[in-house]
Amino acid sequence: MTLFYGIQLLLLITALIDVIVRDQSQVRYLPKWAWILLVILLPVAGAIIWFVVGHDWQAGPRNHGRYLEPNRREDRFATLGDARAAHGSQRVSSTEQELAALEDEIRFYDAQARLKRAKEAAGEAEPTSGS
């Protein structure tokens, strides 16, 4: 019996969240506030009616009939070339270029640390406070 109540609660919460996060243009037949009341007052029946009747399952501009994707900045450009053309003189790099830059940075700081240790060993620099 507890499983039955758990399923009812999960259905109620899922339907309620779905109604609340939907834009008014994605809600059919009743105003959004009416769907919220229906789902709260008739938890199981209201949730089922919402998903069958009230929920707009049509594909929108960013909703491909599956889920609503986040509106990310990267999605504005179809290819890396389009992004480079749009950004003009700003730097747009590939993953490989980013990794190469990070590896160069790691090598630089490793060399700086070796140089500092060598100077400390030779007595040319002030020792660190931890030494």
Sine and cosine of phi, psi and omega as CSV:
sin_phi,cos_phi,sin_psi,cos_psi,sin_omega,cos_omega
0.00,0.00,-0.57,0.82,0.01,-1.00
-0.90,0.43,-0.60,0.80,0.02,-1.00
-0.89,0.45,-0.63,0.78,0.02,-1.00
-0.88,0.47,-0.71,0.70,0.02,-1.00
-0.92,0.38,-0.57,0.82,0.05,-1.00
-0.90,0.43,-0.66,0.75,0.03,-1.00
-0.92,0.40,-0.65,0.76,0.04,-1.00
-0.88,0.48,-0.71,0.71,0.00,-1.00
-0.90,0.44,-0.68,0.73,0.03,-1.00
-0.89,0.45,-0.66,0.75,0.04,-1.00
-0.90,0.43,-0.67,0.74,0.03,-1.00
-0.88,0.47,-0.75,0.66,-0.03,-1.00
-0.90,0.43,-0.68,0.73,0.00,-1.00
-0.89,0.47,-0.72,0.70,-0.01,-1.00
-0.92,0.40,-0.67,0.74,-0.02,-1.00
-0.90,0.45,-0.71,0.71,0.04,-1.00
-0.89,0.45,-0.66,0.75,-0.01,-1.00
-0.89,0.45,-0.66,0.75,0.03,-1.00
-0.91,0.42,-0.69,0.72,-0.07,-1.00
-0.91,0.41,-0.67,0.74,-0.07,-1.00
-0.99,0.16,-0.22,0.98,0.03,-1.00
-0.95,0.32,0.60,-0.80,0.14,-0.99
-0.97,0.26,0.45,-0.89,-0.02,-1.00
-0.84,0.54,-0.51,0.86,0.01,-1.00
-0.95,0.33,-0.25,0.97,0.01,-1.00
-0.98,-0.18,0.13,0.99,0.00,-1.00
-0.94,-0.33,0.75,-0.66,-0.07,-1.00
-0.93,-0.36,0.49,-0.87,0.21,-0.98
0.96,0.29,-0.54,0.84,0.01,-1.00
-0.71,-0.71,0.37,-0.93,0.11,-0.99
-0.92,0.40,0.36,-0.93,-0.05,-1.00
-0.85,0.52,-0.67,0.74,-0.02,-1.00
-0.90,0.44,-0.54,0.84,0.02,-1.00
-0.94,0.35,-0.62,0.78,0.05,-1.00
-0.91,0.42,-0.64,0.77,0.02,-1.00
-0.88,0.47,-0.72,0.69,0.04,-1.00
-0.88,0.47,-0.68,0.73,0.00,-1.00
-0.88,0.48,-0.68,0.73,-0.01,-1.00
-0.92,0.38,-0.59,0.80,0.00,-1.00
-0.96,0.29,-0.70,0.71,-0.07,-1.00
-0.97,0.26,-0.55,0.83,0.04,-1.00
-0.83,-0.55,0.98,0.20,-0.19,-0.98
-0.80,0.61,-0.83,0.56,-0.08,-1.00
-0.97,0.26,-0.79,0.61,-0.02,-1.00
-0.90,0.44,-0.67,0.74,0.00,-1.00
-0.89,0.45,-0.65,0.76,0.02,-1.00
-0.91,0.40,-0.68,0.73,0.01,-1.00
-0.91,0.42,-0.69,0.72,0.03,-1.00
-0.89,0.46,-0.64,0.77,0.03,-1.00
-0.85,0.52,-0.78,0.63,-0.06,-1.00
-0.93,0.37,-0.50,0.87,-0.02,-1.00
-1.00,0.09,-0.69,0.72,-0.14,-0.99
-0.96,-0.28,-0.74,0.67,-0.17,-0.98
-0.99,0.14,-0.49,0.87,-0.04,-1.00
-0.96,0.27,0.78,-0.63,0.02,-1.00
-1.00,0.05,0.94,-0.33,-0.04,-1.00
-1.00,-0.07,0.06,1.00,0.00,-1.00
-0.94,0.34,0.57,-0.82,0.02,-1.00
-0.95,0.32,0.78,-0.62,0.05,-1.00
-0.99,-0.17,-0.21,-0.98,-0.03,-1.00
-0.89,0.46,-0.57,0.82,0.03,-1.00
-0.87,-0.50,0.02,1.00,0.01,-1.00
-0.96,-0.29,0.93,-0.36,-0.09,-1.00
-1.00,-0.02,0.45,0.89,0.02,-1.00
1.00,0.10,-0.01,1.00,-0.01,-1.00
-0.94,-0.33,-0.84,0.54,-0.05,-1.00
-0.35,-0.94,0.25,-0.97,0.00,-1.00
-1.00,-0.01,0.91,-0.41,-0.02,-1.00
-0.98,0.21,0.49,-0.87,0.07,-1.00
-0.93,0.38,0.51,-0.86,0.01,-1.00
-1.00,0.03,1.00,-0.04,-0.05,-1.00
-1.00,-0.07,0.53,-0.85,0.02,-1.00
-0.88,0.47,-0.58,0.82,-0.07,-1.00
-0.91,0.42,-0.38,0.93,-0.06,-1.00
-0.97,0.25,-0.14,0.99,-0.04,-1.00
-0.94,0.33,-0.38,0.92,-0.07,-1.00
-0.89,-0.45,0.75,-0.66,-0.05,-1.00
-0.95,0.30,-0.59,0.81,-0.04,-1.00
-0.73,-0.68,0.24,-0.97,0.06,-1.00
-0.89,0.45,-0.58,0.82,0.04,-1.00
-0.89,0.45,-0.63,0.77,0.05,-1.00
-0.90,0.43,-0.64,0.76,0.02,-1.00
-0.91,0.42,-0.68,0.74,0.02,-1.00
-0.89,0.46,-0.66,0.75,0.00,-1.00
-0.91,0.42,-0.61,0.79,-0.03,-1.00
-0.96,0.29,-0.54,0.84,-0.06,-1.00
-1.00,0.06,-0.21,0.98,0.04,-1.00
0.88,0.47,-0.89,-0.46,-0.10,-1.00
-0.99,0.15,-0.16,0.99,0.03,-1.00
-0.93,0.36,0.45,-0.89,-0.08,-1.00
-0.99,0.14,0.84,-0.55,0.14,-0.99
-0.82,-0.57,0.87,-0.48,-0.09,-1.00
-0.82,-0.57,0.28,-0.96,0.02,-1.00
-1.00,0.06,0.14,-0.99,0.02,-1.00
-0.88,0.48,-0.65,0.76,0.00,-1.00
-0.89,0.45,-0.63,0.78,0.03,-1.00
-0.92,0.39,-0.63,0.78,0.04,-1.00
-0.90,0.44,-0.70,0.72,0.02,-1.00
-0.90,0.44,-0.65,0.76,0.03,-1.00
-0.89,0.46,-0.65,0.76,0.03,-1.00
-0.91,0.42,-0.64,0.77,0.04,-1.00
-0.91,0.41,-0.64,0.77,0.04,-1.00
-0.90,0.44,-0.64,0.77,0.07,-1.00
-0.88,0.47,-0.65,0.76,0.02,-1.00
-0.91,0.42,-0.65,0.76,0.03,-1.00
-0.89,0.46,-0.70,0.71,0.03,-1.00
-0.88,0.48,-0.66,0.75,0.00,-1.00
-0.87,0.49,-0.76,0.65,-0.05,-1.00
-0.94,0.33,-0.52,0.85,0.12,-0.99
-0.89,0.45,-0.68,0.73,0.03,-1.00
-0.90,0.43,-0.64,0.77,0.03,-1.00
-0.89,0.46,-0.67,0.74,0.00,-1.00
-0.92,0.40,-0.65,0.76,0.04,-1.00
-0.89,0.45,-0.67,0.75,0.01,-1.00
-0.89,0.45,-0.68,0.74,0.01,-1.00
-0.90,0.44,-0.69,0.73,0.03,-1.00
-0.90,0.44,-0.63,0.78,0.01,-1.00
-0.91,0.41,-0.66,0.75,0.03,-1.00
-0.91,0.43,-0.65,0.76,0.03,-1.00
-0.90,0.43,-0.63,0.77,0.01,-1.00
-0.92,0.39,-0.56,0.83,-0.01,-1.00
-0.99,0.10,-0.15,0.99,0.01,-1.00
0.99,0.17,0.30,0.95,-0.03,-1.00
-1.00,0.06,-0.34,0.94,-0.08,-1.00
-0.83,-0.55,0.32,-0.95,0.08,-1.00
-0.91,0.41,0.73,-0.68,0.05,-1.00
-0.93,0.36,0.42,-0.91,0.02,-1.00
-0.95,0.31,0.30,-0.95,-0.05,-1.00
-0.91,0.41,-0.39,0.92,0.01,-1.00
-0.98,0.20,-0.24,0.97,-0.06,-1.00
-1.00,0.00,0.00,0.00,0.00,0.00
